[in-house]
């Protein structure tokens, strides 16, 4: 099996460049084009374009924790070449091929007597697509054992299975009868395992392959987003609702590189794949340029925010993880954060989204929205009481208990990227609030921490005043 300690730049990419220098990062080995000793913009643009449409290996700085927590390798189904052929995943190969059969049976049934796309015809159309996307797998050693025919067959079976799986799950949400299809009965025991594995960074199918089968089945991107986000990131996987899934709006011009990239785009709203319409790089505000999140001296838990007069509030009307704001009032402030559902499935998806950002975003944007969001939540959690406070405010919820939630976020703290614009914006604003309102914070903190004592003293004073008033009235009557 190929070495997975880091990503390998394939020969196809090197042919695009004229490298005179090699820069080694945590996740990738990056060739840069130089003229007179300086990297050219054209060279970086080529490299960025390659990264944005690549299926990469997990960043090396994340591999230790990701391997310990089982966030890297599939446990149920192999999609693509990196884990193809593993003995423990062979049971699903038969299920995948059965799903392909159901896919084309469904096309024939939907055609109602008209000519439908045959399996043989679809395979021939897949040949040039597979040839196009073979270079998207950044680890050349990971696909070296698969010749063109084997790779095409793999893309055909895996892509068809994934689209059929999603289509089957979508129909479960809108069918009026409770009868399950034979395929649904077959995949039901593996449902959560498949949903986990389909969002692993190293277990992705190139989007052109997915798109080919989606067009054949009439499956729309917005339906896929609605299903996967509601089930995987909003905790609705256990609901057996017969109501149609709510749809989402997405820029039709946007073309993701794979499924993980698509779901991240919906949760973030910035480009991470090839194609236009994705999102634009935003300039840092004055005062943020050159600031590193690792250099800002701030330690702020949920309890400490309360002492500073900063309230926590969940932003219910947003799906974007980067929609984090500190709203300052005359006396108090409010830190507004998007809510997050946390269980083992959502945690897996989030870690892989963060890893994907580390592979691609550093080359093209300073947003790092998933890393930023997870970093802010991690900043707020020092102990289980902080987690409970976030639950009370409906910012964090889900199947994870307080201890599990705290462990998850603190385990990510050392390896998350801390220079994303969304994260910098929050910590710079928090530190500015702390610096500009030192006197007020000191007064409020004293009142906040001693509220019970002050209330007790005031109540005693009130009783004493009442007694003195009564004594004074009696004395006055006696006179």
C-alpha angles and dihedrals in degrees: 000000000000121000108262099188092112145347119282121213106233123232091247090065094045090056088060091057138057099214124196095162136038121209115197117209131176094264107025145022103235125202114207127198115229136197117187090347096309129102112249123231090232090057093049091046091055091048093048091049090051094048093047093059098037132107100221139188121257113279111262094233089059098042098088098054092034092054092045091051093040096243099136116050125056118248100190114021136018115221115187129356106300096080100017113135099023108150095226090058098047094098090070094052091077090047090052093053091047089053090054089055092050090048094060093039087057092051091052092048092048091051089062095209097328122113110284129193108274125219092244093050092048091051092054090052089050093058097078091039091054090048089053097049099040089091091054090079102088096200101076091184089056092064100031092098092058117078120207095271093048091046092050091050090049093051091046096051098038096044093046092047093050094050092045091049092052092044091051092051091048092053089051088062096053106031115110095209125072094220112119123218118241090251092051090051089051096051098036094090089052098041100113092039092054092046089051095048097044090066098050113120093228094044102062133131117216112257096238088062091049092045092053093058093039090059091050092052096038092240114159126214093234091057090053092050092047092052100043098041094047093046102034105031104024100045098244096124092108096050117107096198118163091202118107114260115258112252128230134216118243133173103260090207091063117101117191124205093229144338097283089053091050095053091045089051090055092049093044109023098218130111120268101153140051120287136056133282095050108121137294132250110252122214118239116252122252109284094027097077110110095005117133121209088222091058100051107098101223133134112175124164124183089259092052091050089056090052089052093053094253115138124206120229133178115231100222098177098064139074096188116104090204092062094103120137141171107215112198122208131184092275109001138033136214126218106208118200134173112251119253130207111211128196133125093279096047091045090054093050093046094051091050091048089052090049090050090053091052090054097049116009096066089066098051115018143018097222105094089172099178092046090046094050094047090046093053092049090046089051090056095051118078099138141005092269088065090053090051090051090052089050092051088053090049092238094119124032139145143092095310113100122226093267094047092047092050092047092049095052097040091050088058096048099088096049107036118109107254102188098075116129095235092053094044091051092057099044093043090051092047092050092046090051090050094049098045096046102040095131094046092045091051091052095043093045090054091049092044096049094043098038094118093047092047091048090050092049092047092049090050090048089049091052091047092049089051091050093048090049091051092048091047091051092050092048090049092052092050090053 
